Amino acid sequence: MSQELKTGHLSLDFLRVCEAAAIASARTMGQGDRKYSDHVAVESMREVMDTVPMRGRIVIGEGERDEAPMLYIGEEVGAGVRDTEDPEDYPEVDIAVDPLEGTNLCALGANNAISVLAASERGGLLNAPDIYMDKIVVGPSSRGVVDIDAPVKDNLKNIARRLGREVEDLTVIVLERPRHKKLIQDVREAGARIRLIGDGDLSAGISAAVAGTNIHALIGIGGAPEGVITAAALKCLNGEIQARLCFDHEKLGVDQGKVPPRDEVIGRLREMGINDPDKIYDTNDLAPGKKIIFAATGVTDGALLKGVRFFGAGKRTHSLIMTTESRHIRFVDTVHVEGGPDTVIRF
C-alpha cells in the first residue's frame, strides 16, 4: 500500500525543485532566447524532481507530448519510480508544473517571471488541456460575490463593496491581448484602473489573492494549465477562481488561429475525461485535493517575489511555499553557498 502523502515532508523538496529551475533560467535572463530559457528551467526541474522521495505523475506539464524528453503529461517522476524493490514506501503524488512562467519576461529581463509547481494526492488536480481558459480571480474578501457570467461592472461593484471602497479604487490585471479589447473597455467604463501585463497571468492571479499587492482581481482569457496551478495556490490563500474552457473562435478574435476546430477540441476533452466543455469550474473543481502543496521561486523581480541574485560565491533565491494541511504560508529567502570555508556570505 502506498505511503500517505505528508505535505510537510515534501514541501521543502518541492522548494528545491523550484529553486533549481529558477536559478537555471535566471542565468539566461535578458538574452532574448525564450525557448532556451524554458529548456534549461525544464531540465533543471526534472533533474531535481527525480530525487524527491515520491512516486510522482505529471498531470500538467510542458504540453501534451508523448514521451518527450521533458516534463510531459503522464510522465512518472521521483525517486520511488526507480525503486523497484520497495515502491510502496513512497507516496503517490500528482504534479502540475510550469518550470518558467513568463518565458518572454525572462528573455526580456522583465518583471514577474517565476518557477512554479503544485502537487496533491492522486486525483487532486484537474488534468486540464493545453488550451485557453476564461478566468476571474479574487482574494478572500471578495470570495462568493463574483460571477464569471455577470457583467464586468457588476463584478467590480461587488468587489468594491466587499472591500469597503469605490470601484475607482480597484486595480484589475488583464493580459494585453487583442481578444481583451472589449474587456479592457468595460473595465475602464466601470471606472476601475487596469494594469496590463504582457505575460504571467499565474503570478498575477496569486497577487490578486494577497492583501497589500494593490491588485484586486484578475480577469480575462489565459491558459487552462495555469488556471489549475492558480487554483491550487488560491486554495491555500482562501481566494477564489471561476473559470471556463475557451475555444470559441469568435470570442478569441484574432487569437483564434491558435485553437483547433471545436469538434477536435471536444474530442480531446472527452479523451481526458471532460464531458461538459462548457462547465464553469470553481476553485475546488480545478484543485479538489485535500492535501495541496504550492511552491514558487522568483526568477525576475515581481510583486510577490524577488528574482534570483548572483554573487561571487553563490546565489540567493526568494520563494513562496504553502500547504492546505499546515495552513502555513512561508516566504523563504535562501542563500546558496558555493565557495569554500573562507567564503564571505552577504545578506
C-alpha positions as a Markdown table, in Angstrom:
| # | Residue | x | y | z |
|---|---|---|---|---|
| 1 | Met | 0.0 | 0.0 | 0.0 |
| 2 | Ser | 1.3 | 3.4 | -0.9 |
| 3 | Gln | 2.5 | 5.7 | 1.8 |
| 4 | Glu | 0.2 | 8.6 | 2.8 |
| 5 | Leu | 1.1 | 12.0 | 1.3 |
| 6 | Lys | 2.6 | 14.2 | 4.1 |
| 7 | Thr | 2.8 | 17.7 | 2.8 |
| 8 | Gly | 5.3 | 18.9 | 5.4 |
| 9 | His | 7.8 | 16.3 | 4.4 |
| 10 | Leu | 7.6 | 17.1 | 0.7 |
| 11 | Ser | 7.2 | 20.9 | 0.7 |
| 12 | Leu | 10.9 | 21.6 | 1.2 |
| 13 | Asp | 11.8 | 19.1 | -1.5 |
| 14 | Phe | 9.5 | 20.9 | -3.9 |
| 15 | Leu | 11.0 | 24.1 | -2.8 |
| 16 | Arg | 14.4 | 22.7 | -4.0 |
| 17 | Val | 12.8 | 21.8 | -7.3 |
| 18 | Cys | 11.5 | 25.4 | -8.0 |
| 19 | Glu | 14.8 | 26.9 | -6.8 |
| 20 | Ala | 16.8 | 24.8 | -9.3 |
| 21 | Ala | 14.6 | 25.8 | -12.2 |
| 22 | Ala | 14.6 | 29.5 | -11.2 |
| 23 | Ile | 18.4 | 29.6 | -10.9 |
| 24 | Ala | 18.9 | 27.9 | -14.3 |
| 25 | Ser | 16.5 | 30.2 | -16.1 |
| 26 | Ala | 17.7 | 33.3 | -14.3 |
| 27 | Arg | 21.2 | 32.7 | -15.8 |
| 28 | Thr | 19.6 | 33.3 | -19.3 |
| 29 | Met | 17.7 | 36.4 | -18.3 |
| 30 | Gly | 17.7 | 39.2 | -20.9 |
| 31 | Gln | 19.4 | 37.0 | -23.5 |
| 32 | Gly | 16.3 | 37.1 | -25.7 |
| 33 | Asp | 16.0 | 33.4 | -26.2 |
| 34 | Arg | 12.7 | 32.3 | -24.6 |
| 35 | Lys | 12.9 | 28.7 | -25.8 |
| 36 | Tyr | 16.4 | 28.2 | -24.3 |
| 37 | Ser | 15.3 | 29.9 | -21.0 |
| 38 | Asp | 12.3 | 27.4 | -20.8 |
| 39 | His | 14.5 | 24.5 | -21.8 |
| 40 | Val | 17.1 | 25.0 | -19.0 |
| 41 | Ala | 14.3 | 25.5 | -16.5 |
| 42 | Val | 12.6 | 22.3 | -17.5 |
| 43 | Glu | 15.8 | 20.2 | -17.4 |
| 44 | Ser | 16.8 | 21.5 | -14.0 |
| 45 | Met | 13.4 | 21.0 | -12.6 |
| 46 | Arg | 13.3 | 17.4 | -13.9 |
| 47 | Glu | 16.7 | 16.6 | -12.6 |
| 48 | Val | 15.9 | 17.6 | -9.0 |
| 49 | Met | 12.3 | 16.2 | -9.2 |
| 50 | Asp | 13.8 | 12.8 | -9.7 |
| 51 | Thr | 15.5 | 13.0 | -6.3 |
| 52 | Val | 12.2 | 13.7 | -4.4 |
| 53 | Pro | 11.0 | 10.7 | -2.3 |
| 54 | Met | 7.7 | 10.1 | -4.1 |
| 55 | Arg | 6.1 | 8.3 | -7.0 |
| 56 | Gly | 5.0 | 11.4 | -8.9 |
| 57 | Arg | 2.9 | 11.7 | -12.0 |
| 58 | Ile | 2.8 | 14.9 | -14.2 |
| 59 | Val | -0.8 | 15.9 | -14.8 |
| 60 | Ile | 0.1 | 19.3 | -16.2 |
| 61 | Gly | 3.5 | 19.8 | -17.8 |
| 62 | Glu | 5.2 | 21.1 | -20.9 |
| 63 | Gly | 2.4 | 20.5 | -23.3 |
| 64 | Glu | 0.6 | 17.3 | -24.2 |
| 65 | Arg | 3.5 | 15.4 | -25.6 |
| 66 | Asp | 4.1 | 11.7 | -25.9 |
| 67 | Glu | 7.4 | 10.5 | -24.4 |
| 68 | Ala | 9.0 | 13.9 | -24.9 |
| 69 | Pro | 12.4 | 14.4 | -23.2 |
| 70 | Met | 10.9 | 16.7 | -20.6 |
| 71 | Leu | 8.1 | 17.0 | -18.1 |
| 72 | Tyr | 5.3 | 15.7 | -20.4 |
| 73 | Ile | 1.8 | 14.9 | -19.2 |
| 74 | Gly | 1.7 | 11.4 | -17.8 |
| 75 | Glu | 5.4 | 11.2 | -17.1 |
| 76 | Glu | 6.4 | 9.5 | -13.9 |
| 77 | Val | 9.0 | 11.2 | -11.7 |
| 78 | Gly | 10.5 | 10.9 | -8.3 |
| 79 | Ala | 12.9 | 8.5 | -6.5 |
| 80 | Gly | 10.1 | 6.0 | -6.0 |
| 81 | Val | 9.7 | 5.4 | -9.7 |
| 82 | Arg | 13.2 | 3.8 | -9.9 |
| 83 | Asp | 13.0 | 1.9 | -6.6 |
| 84 | Thr | 11.9 | -1.5 | -7.9 |
| 85 | Glu | 12.3 | -3.2 | -4.5 |
| 86 | Asp | 10.1 | -1.0 | -2.3 |
| 87 | Pro | 8.0 | 1.3 | -4.5 |
| 88 | Glu | 5.1 | 1.2 | -2.0 |
| 89 | Asp | 7.3 | 3.1 | 0.5 |
| 90 | Tyr | 6.7 | 6.3 | -1.4 |
| 91 | Pro | 3.5 | 8.4 | -1.6 |
| 92 | Glu | 1.7 | 8.8 | -4.9 |
| 93 | Val | 1.6 | 12.4 | -6.0 |
| 94 | Asp | 0.0 | 14.3 | -8.8 |
| 95 | Ile | 2.0 | 17.3 | -10.0 |
| 96 | Ala | 1.3 | 20.4 | -12.1 |
| 97 | Val | 4.4 | 22.3 | -13.2 |
| 98 | Asp | 5.3 | 25.5 | -15.0 |
| 99 | Pro | 9.1 | 25.5 | -14.9 |
| 100 | Leu | 9.2 | 29.0 | -16.3 |
| 101 | Glu | 6.0 | 31.0 | -16.1 |
| 102 | Gly | 6.7 | 34.1 | -18.2 |
| 103 | Thr | 9.3 | 32.8 | -20.7 |
| 104 | Asn | 9.1 | 36.1 | -22.6 |
| 105 | Leu | 9.5 | 38.1 | -19.4 |
| 106 | Cys | 12.7 | 36.2 | -18.6 |
| 107 | Ala | 14.1 | 36.5 | -22.1 |
| 108 | Leu | 13.5 | 40.3 | -22.0 |
| 109 | Gly | 14.6 | 40.7 | -18.4 |
| 110 | Ala | 11.1 | 41.9 | -17.4 |
| 111 | Asn | 9.4 | 41.5 | -14.0 |
| 112 | Asn | 7.3 | 38.7 | -12.7 |
| 113 | Ala | 8.8 | 35.6 | -14.2 |
| 114 | Ile | 8.6 | 32.6 | -11.8 |
| 115 | Ser | 9.2 | 28.9 | -11.5 |
| 116 | Val | 6.2 | 27.2 | -10.0 |
| 117 | Leu | 4.6 | 23.8 | -9.2 |
| 118 | Ala | 1.5 | 22.5 | -7.4 |
| 119 | Ala | 1.2 | 19.0 | -6.0 |
| 120 | Ser | -1.5 | 16.9 | -4.4 |
| 121 | Glu | -2.6 | 13.4 | -3.6 |
| 122 | Arg | -3.7 | 11.3 | -6.6 |
| 123 | Gly | -6.7 | 12.9 | -8.4 |
| 124 | Gly | -6.3 | 16.2 | -6.6 |
| 125 | Leu | -5.6 | 18.4 | -9.6 |
| 126 | Leu | -7.7 | 18.7 | -12.8 |
| 127 | Asn | -5.9 | 17.3 | -15.8 |
| 128 | Ala | -6.6 | 20.4 | -17.9 |
| 129 | Pro | -5.9 | 20.5 | -21.6 |
| 130 | Asp | -3.4 | 22.9 | -23.0 |
| 131 | Ile | -6.0 | 25.4 | -24.4 |
| 132 | Tyr | -7.4 | 28.7 | -23.3 |
| 133 | Met | -9.4 | 29.3 | -20.2 |
| 134 | Asp | -11.6 | 32.3 | -19.3 |
| 135 | Lys | -11.0 | 33.3 | -15.7 |
| 136 | Ile | -11.9 | 35.6 | -12.9 |
| 137 | Val | -9.7 | 35.6 | -9.8 |
| 138 | Val | -10.3 | 37.4 | -6.5 |
| 139 | Gly | -9.0 | 37.3 | -2.9 |
| 140 | Pro | -10.7 | 36.0 | 0.3 |
| 141 | Ser | -12.6 | 39.3 | 0.9 |
| 142 | Ser | -14.4 | 39.0 | -2.4 |
| 143 | Arg | -15.0 | 35.3 | -2.4 |
| 144 | Gly | -18.6 | 34.4 | -3.2 |
| 145 | Val | -19.6 | 37.7 | -4.8 |
| 146 | Val | -18.3 | 37.4 | -8.3 |
| 147 | Asp | -19.8 | 35.5 | -11.3 |
| 148 | Ile | -17.9 | 34.8 | -14.4 |
| 149 | Asp | -21.1 | 35.3 | -16.5 |
| 150 | Ala | -22.0 | 38.6 | -14.9 |
| 151 | Pro | -21.2 | 42.0 | -16.5 |
| 152 | Val | -17.8 | 43.4 | -15.6 |
| 153 | Lys | -19.3 | 46.4 | -13.9 |
| 154 | Asp | -21.4 | 44.3 | -11.6 |
| 155 | Asn | -18.5 | 42.2 | -10.5 |
| 156 | Leu | -16.4 | 45.2 | -9.9 |
| 157 | Lys | -19.2 | 46.8 | -7.8 |
| 158 | Asn | -19.5 | 43.7 | -5.7 |
| 159 | Ile | -15.7 | 43.5 | -5.2 |
| 160 | Ala | -15.6 | 47.2 | -4.2 |
| 161 | Arg | -18.5 | 46.8 | -1.8 |
| 162 | Arg | -16.8 | 43.8 | -0.1 |
| 163 | Leu | -13.5 | 45.8 | 0.2 |
| 164 | Gly | -15.3 | 48.9 | 1.6 |
| 165 | Arg | -14.0 | 51.1 | -1.2 |
| 166 | Glu | -15.1 | 52.7 | -4.5 |
| 167 | Val | -14.8 | 51.0 | -7.9 |
| 168 | Glu | -12.4 | 53.8 | -8.9 |
| 169 | Asp | -10.0 | 52.5 | -6.2 |
| 170 | Leu | -9.8 | 49.0 | -7.7 |
| 171 | Thr | -6.9 | 47.7 | -9.8 |
| 172 | Val | -7.6 | 44.9 | -12.2 |
| 173 | Ile | -4.9 | 42.9 | -14.0 |
| 174 | Val | -5.6 | 42.0 | -17.6 |
| 175 | Leu | -3.4 | 40.3 | -20.2 |
| 176 | Glu | -2.7 | 42.7 | -23.0 |
| 177 | Arg | -4.1 | 40.8 | -25.9 |
| 178 | Pro | -6.3 | 41.7 | -28.9 |
| 179 | Arg | -9.0 | 39.3 | -27.5 |
| 180 | His | -9.4 | 41.6 | -24.5 |
| 181 | Lys | -10.3 | 44.8 | -26.3 |
| 182 | Lys | -13.9 | 44.8 | -25.1 |
| 183 | Leu | -12.9 | 43.6 | -21.6 |
| 184 | Ile | -10.5 | 46.5 | -21.2 |
| 185 | Gln | -13.1 | 48.9 | -22.5 |
| 186 | Asp | -15.7 | 47.5 | -20.0 |
| 187 | Val | -13.3 | 47.8 | -17.0 |
| 188 | Arg | -12.4 | 51.4 | -17.9 |
| 189 | Glu | -16.1 | 52.3 | -18.4 |
| 190 | Ala | -16.8 | 50.9 | -14.9 |
| 191 | Gly | -14.2 | 53.3 | -13.5 |
| 192 | Ala | -11.6 | 50.8 | -12.3 |
| 193 | Arg | -7.9 | 51.1 | -13.0 |
| 194 | Ile | -6.2 | 48.5 | -15.2 |
| 195 | Arg | -2.7 | 47.0 | -15.1 |
| 196 | Leu | -2.0 | 45.5 | -18.5 |
| 197 | Ile | 0.6 | 42.7 | -18.5 |
| 198 | Gly | 2.4 | 41.0 | -21.4 |
| 199 | Asp | 2.7 | 37.6 | -19.8 |
| 200 | Gly | 2.4 | 35.9 | -16.4 |
| 201 | Asp | -1.3 | 35.6 | -15.5 |
| 202 | Leu | -0.5 | 32.9 | -13.0 |
| 203 | Ser | 1.7 | 35.1 | -10.7 |
| 204 | Ala | -0.8 | 37.9 | -11.3 |
| 205 | Gly | -3.7 | 35.8 | -10.1 |
| 206 | Ile | -1.8 | 34.9 | -7.0 |
| 207 | Ser | -1.1 | 38.6 | -6.4 |
| 208 | Ala | -4.9 | 39.3 | -6.6 |
| 209 | Ala | -5.5 | 36.9 | -3.7 |
| 210 | Val | -2.9 | 38.6 | -1.4 |
| 211 | Ala | -3.7 | 41.7 | 0.5 |
| 212 | Gly | -1.2 | 44.5 | 0.2 |
| 213 | Thr | -0.3 | 44.0 | -3.5 |
| 214 | Asn | -2.8 | 46.6 | -4.6 |
| 215 | Ile | -4.2 | 44.1 | -7.1 |
| 216 | His | -7.9 | 43.3 | -6.5 |
| 217 | Ala | -8.8 | 41.0 | -9.4 |
| 218 | Leu | -7.6 | 39.2 | -12.5 |
| 219 | Ile | -10.0 | 38.9 | -15.4 |
| 220 | Gly | -9.6 | 37.5 | -18.8 |
| 221 | Ile | -8.6 | 34.6 | -21.0 |
| 222 | Gly | -5.3 | 32.8 | -20.3 |
| 223 | Gly | -4.0 | 29.3 | -20.3 |
| 224 | Ala | -6.0 | 26.4 | -18.8 |
| 225 | Pro | -3.0 | 24.7 | -17.2 |
| 226 | Glu | -2.1 | 28.0 | -15.5 |
| 227 | Gly | -5.6 | 28.2 | -14.2 |
| 228 | Val | -5.2 | 24.8 | -12.4 |
| 229 | Ile | -2.0 | 25.9 | -10.7 |
| 230 | Thr | -3.5 | 29.2 | -9.7 |
| 231 | Ala | -6.4 | 27.3 | -8.2 |
| 232 | Ala | -4.0 | 25.3 | -6.1 |
| 233 | Ala | -2.5 | 28.5 | -4.7 |
| 234 | Leu | -5.9 | 30.1 | -4.1 |
| 235 | Lys | -6.9 | 27.1 | -2.1 |
| 236 | Cys | -4.0 | 27.8 | 0.3 |
| 237 | Leu | -4.8 | 31.5 | 0.3 |
| 238 | Asn | -8.6 | 31.2 | 0.7 |
| 239 | Gly | -9.1 | 33.1 | -2.6 |
| 240 | Glu | -11.5 | 32.2 | -5.4 |
| 241 | Ile | -11.2 | 31.4 | -9.1 |
| 242 | Gln | -14.1 | 30.8 | -11.5 |
| 243 | Ala | -13.2 | 29.6 | -15.0 |
| 244 | Arg | -14.5 | 28.1 | -18.2 |
| 245 | Leu | -12.5 | 26.4 | -21.0 |
| 246 | Cys | -12.5 | 28.7 | -24.0 |
| 247 | Phe | -12.3 | 27.6 | -27.6 |
| 248 | Asp | -14.9 | 29.9 | -29.1 |
| 249 | His | -13.2 | 31.3 | -32.2 |
| 250 | Glu | -15.5 | 34.4 | -32.2 |
| 251 | Lys | -14.6 | 35.2 | -28.6 |
| 252 | Leu | -10.9 | 34.7 | -29.2 |
| 253 | Gly | -10.9 | 37.0 | -32.2 |
| 254 | Val | -7.5 | 37.3 | -33.8 |
| 255 | Asp | -6.1 | 34.7 | -31.4 |
| 256 | Gln | -8.4 | 32.0 | -32.9 |
| 257 | Gly | -5.7 | 30.7 | -35.2 |
| 258 | Lys | -4.1 | 29.1 | -32.1 |
| 259 | Val | -7.2 | 27.0 | -31.4 |
| 260 | Pro | -8.2 | 23.8 | -33.3 |
| 261 | Pro | -11.7 | 23.4 | -34.6 |
| 262 | Arg | -14.4 | 22.9 | -31.9 |
| 263 | Asp | -15.1 | 19.3 | -32.8 |
| 264 | Glu | -11.4 | 18.4 | -32.4 |
| 265 | Val | -11.1 | 20.2 | -29.1 |
| 266 | Ile | -14.3 | 18.4 | -27.7 |
| 267 | Gly | -12.9 | 15.1 | -28.8 |
| 268 | Arg | -9.6 | 15.7 | -27.0 |
| 269 | Leu | -11.5 | 16.9 | -23.9 |
| 270 | Arg | -13.5 | 13.6 | -23.8 |
| 271 | Glu | -10.3 | 11.6 | -24.0 |
| 272 | Met | -9.2 | 13.5 | -20.9 |
| 273 | Gly | -12.4 | 12.7 | -19.0 |
| 274 | Ile | -14.1 | 16.2 | -19.5 |
| 275 | Asn | -17.6 | 15.6 | -20.8 |
| 276 | Asp | -19.0 | 19.1 | -20.3 |
| 277 | Pro | -16.9 | 21.5 | -22.3 |
| 278 | Asp | -18.9 | 24.5 | -21.1 |
| 279 | Lys | -18.7 | 23.7 | -17.4 |
| 280 | Ile | -18.0 | 26.6 | -15.1 |
| 281 | Tyr | -15.2 | 25.5 | -12.7 |
| 282 | Asp | -14.6 | 26.8 | -9.3 |
| 283 | Thr | -11.5 | 26.6 | -7.1 |
| 284 | Asn | -12.4 | 23.1 | -5.8 |
| 285 | Asp | -13.2 | 21.8 | -9.2 |
| 286 | Leu | -9.8 | 22.8 | -10.5 |
| 287 | Ala | -7.9 | 21.7 | -7.4 |
| 288 | Pro | -10.1 | 19.2 | -5.5 |
| 289 | Gly | -7.2 | 17.7 | -3.5 |
| 290 | Lys | -7.3 | 17.7 | 0.3 |
| 291 | Lys | -3.6 | 18.0 | 0.6 |
| 292 | Ile | -2.2 | 20.7 | -1.7 |
| 293 | Ile | 1.4 | 21.9 | -1.9 |
| 294 | Phe | 2.2 | 25.0 | -3.8 |
| 295 | Ala | 5.8 | 26.3 | -4.4 |
| 296 | Ala | 7.2 | 29.1 | -6.4 |
| 297 | Thr | 10.5 | 30.8 | -6.8 |
| 298 | Gly | 11.1 | 34.2 | -8.3 |
| 299 | Val | 13.2 | 34.3 | -11.5 |
| 300 | Thr | 12.9 | 38.1 | -12.0 |
| 301 | Asp | 11.7 | 40.6 | -9.5 |
| 302 | Gly | 7.9 | 40.8 | -9.1 |
| 303 | Ala | 5.1 | 42.0 | -6.9 |
| 304 | Leu | 5.4 | 38.9 | -4.6 |
| 305 | Leu | 8.9 | 37.5 | -5.1 |
| 306 | Lys | 12.3 | 38.9 | -5.7 |
| 307 | Gly | 14.3 | 37.4 | -8.6 |
| 308 | Val | 17.5 | 35.4 | -8.4 |
| 309 | Arg | 20.6 | 37.3 | -7.3 |
| 310 | Phe | 24.1 | 36.0 | -8.2 |
| 311 | Phe | 27.2 | 36.9 | -6.3 |
| 312 | Gly | 30.8 | 35.6 | -6.4 |
| 313 | Ala | 30.4 | 32.6 | -4.1 |
| 314 | Gly | 26.8 | 31.6 | -4.8 |
| 315 | Lys | 23.3 | 32.9 | -5.4 |
| 316 | Arg | 20.2 | 34.0 | -3.5 |
| 317 | Thr | 16.6 | 33.0 | -4.1 |
| 318 | His | 13.3 | 34.2 | -2.8 |
| 319 | Ser | 10.4 | 31.6 | -2.7 |
| 320 | Leu | 6.9 | 31.0 | -1.5 |
| 321 | Ile | 5.7 | 27.7 | -0.1 |
| 322 | Met | 2.2 | 26.9 | 1.0 |
| 323 | Thr | 0.2 | 23.8 | 2.0 |
| 324 | Thr | -3.5 | 23.4 | 2.8 |
| 325 | Glu | -2.7 | 20.9 | 5.5 |
| 326 | Ser | -0.5 | 23.1 | 7.7 |
| 327 | Arg | -2.1 | 26.4 | 6.8 |
| 328 | His | 1.4 | 27.9 | 6.8 |
| 329 | Ile | 2.4 | 30.4 | 4.1 |
| 330 | Arg | 6.2 | 30.7 | 4.1 |
| 331 | Phe | 8.4 | 33.2 | 2.3 |
| 332 | Val | 11.8 | 31.6 | 2.1 |
| 333 | Asp | 14.9 | 33.7 | 1.5 |
| 334 | Thr | 17.8 | 31.3 | 0.7 |
| 335 | Val | 21.5 | 31.9 | 0.2 |
| 336 | His | 23.1 | 29.1 | -1.8 |
| 337 | Val | 26.8 | 29.0 | -0.9 |
| 338 | Glu | 29.2 | 27.6 | -3.4 |
| 339 | Gly | 32.5 | 28.7 | -2.1 |
| 340 | Gly | 34.9 | 27.1 | 0.4 |
| 341 | Pro | 35.4 | 27.6 | 4.1 |
| 342 | Asp | 36.6 | 31.2 | 3.7 |
| 343 | Thr | 33.6 | 32.4 | 1.7 |
| 344 | Val | 32.1 | 35.7 | 2.8 |
| 345 | Ile | 28.3 | 35.4 | 3.0 |
| 346 | Arg | 26.4 | 38.5 | 2.0 |
| 347 | Phe | 22.9 | 39.2 | 3.3 |
